[in-house]
Amino acid sequence: MKKIPALLVLLVSIQLQSQTFVKFNGATALLAIPNIGIETSIGEKTTFSADVMASFWESFNGNNPMKFVTITPEIRYHFKEKYNGFYVGAHIGADKYKLQKWDYWDTNKYEDGFGYRIGATVGYNLKLSDKFLLDFFVGGGWHQGFYKGYYNDGTPGRYEKAPHWNKSGEWLPYRGGVMISYKL
């Protein structure tokens, strides 16, 4: 039984010695869409980042829902040194949504579904101090969605006639912002 607390102390000590940052996206916060994450060192010039972004908008632009949650784990390669300068990342993420897709903005239709994303991120870390840095980034890639399409004006039923889930695959920019990062 004494081994469990000792193991926990060892794991916490190792984690505290590694360079780990908690992050909050200031750009998406301005739109009331929280985006939080964590990034930790896994190699000499590589890090692992994971973030969650969510929108709780019941209605955006009138009667159109914009609710979603995305989870994005990512491996990053830093060209200069970790947490300082340019980096590139590769990710695979998942999402759940109830929103009106960009190509339906002038209609009375919305989609309720889930999907996965495979893509890349390009970014720049600007050190402000030993504890704080700014992470400027943009990313995108392939999104494959599985959804059911509905009317948002009270019309009953689905607007598309797929027997189970309709599918939509497209190349999209879907990440970006300025993460305010704090070193633990």
C-alpha positions in Angstrom: 0.0 0.0 0.0 2.9 2.4 0.6 4.1 1.9 -2.9 1.1 3.8 -4.4 1.9 7.2 -2.7 5.6 6.8 -3.5 4.7 6.1 -7.1 2.5 9.2 -7.2 5.2 11.4 -5.7 7.7 10.1 -8.3 5.3 10.7 -11.2 4.4 14.2 -10.0 8.1 15.0 -9.5 9.0 13.8 -13.0 6.1 15.8 -14.5 7.1 19.0 -12.6 10.6 18.7 -13.9 9.4 18.3 -17.5 8.4 21.5 -19.2 4.6 21.6 -19.0 2.4 24.5 -19.8 -1.3 25.1 -19.3 -2.9 27.2 -22.1 -5.9 29.4 -22.8 -6.8 30.8 -26.2 -7.3 34.5 -25.9 -8.6 34.9 -29.4 -11.5 32.4 -29.2 -12.3 33.7 -25.7 -13.3 37.0 -27.3 -16.0 35.1 -29.2 -17.1 33.3 -25.9 -15.7 30.0 -27.2 -13.4 28.6 -24.6 -10.3 26.7 -25.8 -8.0 25.3 -23.1 -5.0 22.9 -23.3 -1.9 21.5 -21.9 1.5 21.0 -23.6 4.5 19.0 -22.3 7.9 18.0 -23.4 8.5 14.5 -24.9 11.8 14.9 -26.6 14.7 17.3 -27.3 12.7 19.3 -29.8 9.3 17.7 -29.6 6.2 18.3 -27.4 2.8 16.8 -27.0 -0.1 19.2 -26.9 -3.8 18.5 -26.2 -6.6 21.0 -26.2 -10.4 21.1 -25.9 -12.5 23.8 -27.6 -16.3 24.2 -27.0 -19.0 26.5 -28.2 -22.3 26.7 -26.2 -24.1 29.1 -28.5 -27.8 28.0 -28.7 -28.3 30.5 -31.5 -25.8 32.3 -33.6 -26.9 34.8 -36.3 -30.6 34.5 -35.5 -32.0 31.0 -35.3 -28.9 29.0 -36.2 -27.2 26.7 -33.6 -23.4 26.7 -33.1 -22.7 24.2 -30.4 -19.6 22.0 -30.7 -16.8 20.4 -28.8 -13.4 19.4 -30.3 -10.6 17.5 -28.8 -7.2 17.8 -30.5 -4.1 15.9 -29.4 -1.0 17.0 -31.4 2.7 16.2 -31.7 4.8 19.3 -32.3 8.4 19.7 -33.7 10.1 22.9 -32.6 12.8 24.1 -35.1 14.9 26.3 -32.7 14.2 25.0 -29.2 11.1 23.9 -27.4 8.7 26.7 -26.5 10.7 29.3 -28.4 10.3 30.1 -32.1 8.6 28.4 -35.0 7.1 24.9 -34.8 4.9 22.5 -36.9 2.5 20.0 -35.6 0.5 17.0 -36.7 -2.8 16.0 -35.1 -5.8 13.7 -35.2 -8.9 15.0 -33.4 -12.6 14.3 -32.8 -15.6 16.6 -32.6 -19.3 16.6 -31.8 -21.5 19.3 -33.2 -24.9 20.9 -33.7 -24.4 23.8 -36.1 -25.1 25.3 -39.4 -22.2 24.6 -41.8 -20.6 27.6 -43.6 -22.2 26.7 -47.0 -25.7 26.7 -45.4 -25.6 30.1 -43.8 -28.3 31.5 -46.0 -30.7 28.6 -45.4 -33.0 27.2 -42.7 -30.9 24.0 -42.3 -28.4 22.8 -39.7 -26.4 19.6 -39.0 -26.3 17.5 -35.9 -23.4 15.0 -35.9 -19.8 14.1 -35.1 -16.6 13.8 -37.0 -12.8 13.4 -37.0 -10.0 15.6 -38.2 -6.5 14.9 -39.5 -4.3 17.9 -40.1 -1.4 20.1 -39.4 -0.6 23.2 -37.4 2.0 26.0 -37.9 2.9 28.2 -35.0 5.3 30.5 -33.3 6.1 30.6 -29.5 7.1 34.0 -28.1 8.6 33.8 -24.7 7.5 36.6 -22.4 9.2 35.3 -19.3 10.4 32.0 -17.7 6.7 31.3 -16.8 4.7 32.9 -19.6 4.7 32.6 -23.4 2.3 33.4 -26.3 1.6 30.6 -28.8 0.4 32.1 -32.2 -1.0 29.3 -34.4 -3.2 28.3 -37.4 -4.1 24.9 -38.5 -6.4 22.8 -40.6 -6.8 19.7 -42.6 -9.3 17.0 -43.6 -12.6 16.8 -41.7 -14.9 13.9 -42.1 -18.3 14.5 -40.7 -21.2 12.1 -40.0 -24.5 14.0 -39.5 -28.2 14.3 -39.7 -29.5 17.4 -41.3 -32.6 19.2 -39.9 -34.6 22.3 -40.5 -34.3 25.1 -37.9 -37.6 26.8 -38.7 -39.9 24.2 -37.1 -40.3 22.1 -40.3 -40.5 18.5 -39.2 -38.0 15.8 -40.4 -34.7 15.8 -42.0 -33.8 17.8 -45.1 -31.5 15.0 -46.4 -32.6 11.5 -47.0 -29.6 9.4 -46.0 -30.9 6.2 -44.3 -28.6 6.6 -41.2 -25.9 9.3 -41.2 -25.1 11.6 -44.1 -21.4 12.1 -44.7 -19.4 15.1 -45.6 -15.6 15.3 -46.1 -13.8 18.6 -46.8 -10.5 20.4 -46.4 -10.9 23.2 -43.8 -9.0 25.7 -41.7 -10.4 24.8 -38.2 -7.8 25.9 -35.7 -6.2 29.2 -34.8 -5.6 31.8 -32.2 -3.2 33.0 -29.5 -2.7 30.7 -26.6 -1.6 32.4 -23.4 0.6 29.7 -21.8 1.7 29.4 -18.2 4.5 27.0 -17.1 3.7 24.7 -14.2 
